[in-house]
Amino acid sequence: MTQSRRTVWLLGARGAAAVAFGVVTLIWPQVTVLALALVFGTYALVDGAMLLTTAWRNRRERWPAVACAGAGVLSVVAAAVTALWPGLTALALVVMAGAWAIVTGCLELWAATRMRHELQHAWLWRISAAVSVVAGVLLWLRPDAGAVAIAVVLGLYALVAGGIWLAAAWREYRSHAGHDSRSWWRPASDTRTAH
C-alpha cells in the first residue's frame, strides 16, 4: 500500500470512528455516566491507535511524531481509565474528557503547525485540533454537568472533528487519484505487491 493510500485510510478510519461516536452519544438521550464512559473509552482507544500509527508513519519528523505519540498515549490511557474505573462519576468523566480534549488538541495543533509544509491537509488538522480544545474548555466550564450535557458536547465535537477528518481523507484521495494510471484502491493485475 502506498503512502498516500495509507494516509487516506488512516484519515478515513479516524473520521468514521469520530462520526460513529458522535452519532451514538447524540441519539442516546438517556445515556448513563457508565455507558457514556464506556463509549468514550472505546472512541479514545481507536483515536489513540490512529494517532500512534500517524506518529510511527511520520517518525522522521521528530517533534511532530513525538506530539502525535503523546496524544495517542494519552488517548489510550483515557480509554484504560474508563475501562478500569467502572464507578466513574460525571465529575470525574468531565475532568478526564476535558483534559483529554485540551491536551490532545494542543499536541495535534502543534504537530500540524510544524508539518504544515509536508501535509496537504494540515489546515484541516489544525481546525480539528482547535475544535478539540474548545470542546475541552466547554466541559471544564460546567464541571457539574450531567451525563446528557456531557454527551451533547462530546457528540457535537466528535461529529465536527469526524467530518473534518473525512474531508481531509477525501482531499488526500482526490489530490493523488489522478496521478496514478492504475486503480488507486488496488494494484494492477500485472504488478507484484511488495511484502
LINMO-V830739 format. One record per residue. N is the residue number from 1. RES is the residue in one letter. SS is DSSP state (A for helix, B for strand, O for the rest). PHI is phi as a letter, one per 30 degrees, with the letter a starting at -180 (* if undefined). PSI is psi as a letter, one per 40 degrees, with the letter a starting at -180 (999 if undefined). Layout:
N_RES_SS_PHI_PSI, N_RES_SS_PHI_PSI
//
This chain:
1_M_O_*_h, 2_T_O_d_i, 3_Q_A_e_d, 4_S_A_d_d, 5_R_A_d_d, 6_R_A_d_d, 7_T_A_d_d, 8_V_A_d_d, 9_W_A_d_d, 10_L_A_d_d, 11_L_A_d_d, 12_G_A_d_d, 13_A_A_d_d, 14_R_A_d_d, 15_G_A_d_d, 16_A_A_d_d, 17_A_A_d_d, 18_A_A_d_d, 19_V_A_d_d, 20_A_A_d_d, 21_F_A_d_d, 22_G_A_d_d, 23_V_A_d_d, 24_V_A_d_d, 25_T_A_d_d, 26_L_A_d_d, 27_I_O_c_e, 28_W_O_c_g, 29_P_O_d_d, 30_Q_O_c_f, 31_V_O_d_h, 32_T_O_c_i, 33_V_A_d_d, 34_L_A_d_d, 35_A_A_d_d, 36_L_A_d_d, 37_A_A_d_d, 38_L_A_d_d, 39_V_A_d_d, 40_F_A_d_d, 41_G_A_d_d, 42_T_A_d_d, 43_Y_A_d_d, 44_A_A_d_d, 45_L_A_d_d, 46_V_A_d_d, 47_D_A_d_d, 48_G_A_d_d, 49_A_A_d_d, 50_M_A_d_d, 51_L_A_d_d, 52_L_A_d_d, 53_T_A_d_d, 54_T_A_d_d, 55_A_A_d_d, 56_W_A_d_d, 57_R_A_d_d, 58_N_O_c_f, 59_R_O_d_e, 60_R_O_d_d, 61_E_O_d_g, 62_R_A_e_c, 63_W_A_d_d, 64_P_A_d_d, 65_A_A_d_d, 66_V_A_d_d, 67_A_A_d_d, 68_C_A_d_d, 69_A_A_d_d, 70_G_A_d_d, 71_A_A_d_d, 72_G_A_d_d, 73_V_A_d_d, 74_L_A_d_d, 75_S_A_d_d, 76_V_A_d_d, 77_V_A_d_d, 78_A_A_d_d, 79_A_A_d_d, 80_A_A_d_d, 81_V_A_d_d, 82_T_A_d_d, 83_A_A_d_d, 84_L_A_c_e, 85_W_O_b_g, 86_P_O_d_d, 87_G_O_c_f, 88_L_O_e_h, 89_T_O_d_i, 90_A_A_d_d, 91_L_A_d_d, 92_A_A_d_d, 93_L_A_d_d, 94_V_A_d_d, 95_V_A_d_d, 96_M_A_d_d, 97_A_A_d_d, 98_G_A_d_d, 99_A_A_d_d, 100_W_A_e_d, 101_A_A_d_d, 102_I_A_d_d, 103_V_A_d_d, 104_T_A_d_d, 105_G_A_d_d, 106_C_A_d_d, 107_L_A_d_d, 108_E_A_d_d, 109_L_A_d_d, 110_W_A_d_d, 111_A_A_d_d, 112_A_A_d_d, 113_T_A_d_d, 114_R_A_d_d, 115_M_O_c_f, 116_R_O_d_d, 117_H_O_d_d, 118_E_O_c_d, 119_L_O_c_h, 120_Q_O_d_d, 121_H_O_c_f, 122_A_A_d_d, 123_W_A_d_d, 124_L_A_d_d, 125_W_A_d_d, 126_R_A_d_d, 127_I_A_d_d, 128_S_A_d_d, 129_A_A_d_d, 130_A_A_d_d, 131_V_A_d_d, 132_S_A_d_d, 133_V_A_d_d, 134_V_A_d_d, 135_A_A_d_d, 136_G_A_d_d, 137_V_A_d_d, 138_L_A_d_d, 139_L_A_d_d, 140_W_A_d_d, 141_L_A_d_d, 142_R_O_b_g, 143_P_O_d_e, 144_D_O_c_e, 145_A_O_d_i, 146_G_O_d_a, 147_A_A_d_d, 148_V_A_d_d, 149_A_A_d_d, 150_I_A_d_d, 151_A_A_d_d, 152_V_A_d_d, 153_V_A_d_d, 154_L_A_d_d, 155_G_A_d_d, 156_L_A_d_d, 157_Y_A_e_d, 158_A_A_d_d, 159_L_A_d_d, 160_V_A_d_d, 161_A_A_d_d, 162_G_A_d_d, 163_G_A_d_d, 164_I_A_d_d, 165_W_A_d_d, 166_L_A_d_d, 167_A_A_d_d, 168_A_A_d_d, 169_A_A_d_d, 170_W_A_d_d, 171_R_A_d_d, 172_E_A_d_d, 173_Y_A_d_d, 174_R_A_d_d, 175_S_A_d_d, 176_H_A_c_e, 177_A_A_d_d, 178_G_O_d_e, 179_H_O_d_e, 180_D_O_c_h, 181_S_O_d_d, 182_R_O_d_i, 183_S_O_d_h, 184_W_O_d_d, 185_W_O_c_e, 186_R_O_b_i, 187_P_O_d_i, 188_A_O_d_i, 189_S_O_d_d, 190_D_O_c_e, 191_T_O_c_h, 192_R_O_d_i, 193_T_O_d_h, 194_A_O_d_i, 195_H_O_c_999
//
